[in-house]
């Protein structure tokens, strides 16, 4: 299996987990534990975006491209 597809899936999962952690805590929370969870959600979500983009780039780079057939003979 290509390495890009699992990274895209892991990045998507991290992004969704970050969204859940960030939006499950209401804004203006003063309890330190809940603020920590919200901040970790931000970090995990942004890291998930980075991992997803890296997976997309790995997938695009590792694709096999057909060789270019060069024909230098002119037709008359």
C-alpha positions in Angstrom: 0.0 0.0 0.0 1.3 3.5 -0.8 2.4 5.6 2.2 0.3 8.6 1.3 -3.2 7.1 1.8 -2.7 6.0 5.4 -1.3 9.5 6.2 -4.3 11.1 4.6 -6.6 9.0 6.8 -4.6 9.7 9.9 -4.5 13.4 9.2 -8.3 13.4 8.7 -8.8 11.6 11.9 -6.6 14.0 13.8 -8.4 16.9 12.3 -11.8 15.5 13.3 -10.5 14.7 16.8 -9.2 18.2 17.1 -12.6 19.6 16.0 -14.4 17.5 18.6 -12.0 18.6 21.4 -12.2 22.2 20.4 -15.9 22.6 19.9 -17.0 20.4 22.8 -15.7 23.0 25.3 -17.6 26.3 25.4 -15.8 29.6 24.9 -14.6 31.5 28.0 -14.0 28.5 30.2 -12.0 29.3 33.3 -11.3 25.8 34.6 -7.7 24.9 33.7 -8.4 21.3 32.7 -11.1 22.3 30.2 -8.9 25.1 28.7 -6.1 22.6 28.3 -8.4 20.2 26.4 -9.5 23.1 24.1 -5.9 24.1 23.5 -4.9 20.5 22.8 -7.8 20.3 20.4 -6.4 23.3 18.5 -3.0 21.7 18.3 -4.2 18.3 17.2 -6.5 19.8 14.6 -3.8 22.0 13.0 -1.3 19.0 13.2 -3.9 16.9 11.4 -4.1 19.4 8.6 -0.3 19.2 8.2 -0.3 15.4 8.3 -3.1 15.3 5.7 -1.3 17.7 3.3 1.9 15.7 3.7 0.0 12.5 2.9 -1.5 14.2 -0.2 1.9 15.3 -1.4 3.4 11.8 -0.8 0.6 10.3 -2.7 1.1 12.6 -5.7 4.9 12.2 -5.7 4.9 8.4 -5.5 2.5 7.9 -8.4 4.0 6.0 -11.3 3.9 8.2 -14.4 4.0 6.6 -17.9 7.3 7.3 -19.7 7.3 10.0 -22.3 7.7 8.6 -25.8 9.8 10.8 -27.8 9.5 10.6 -31.6 12.0 12.8 -33.4 11.3 11.5 -36.8 9.4 13.9 -39.1 6.6 12.5 -41.2 6.7 13.2 -44.9 
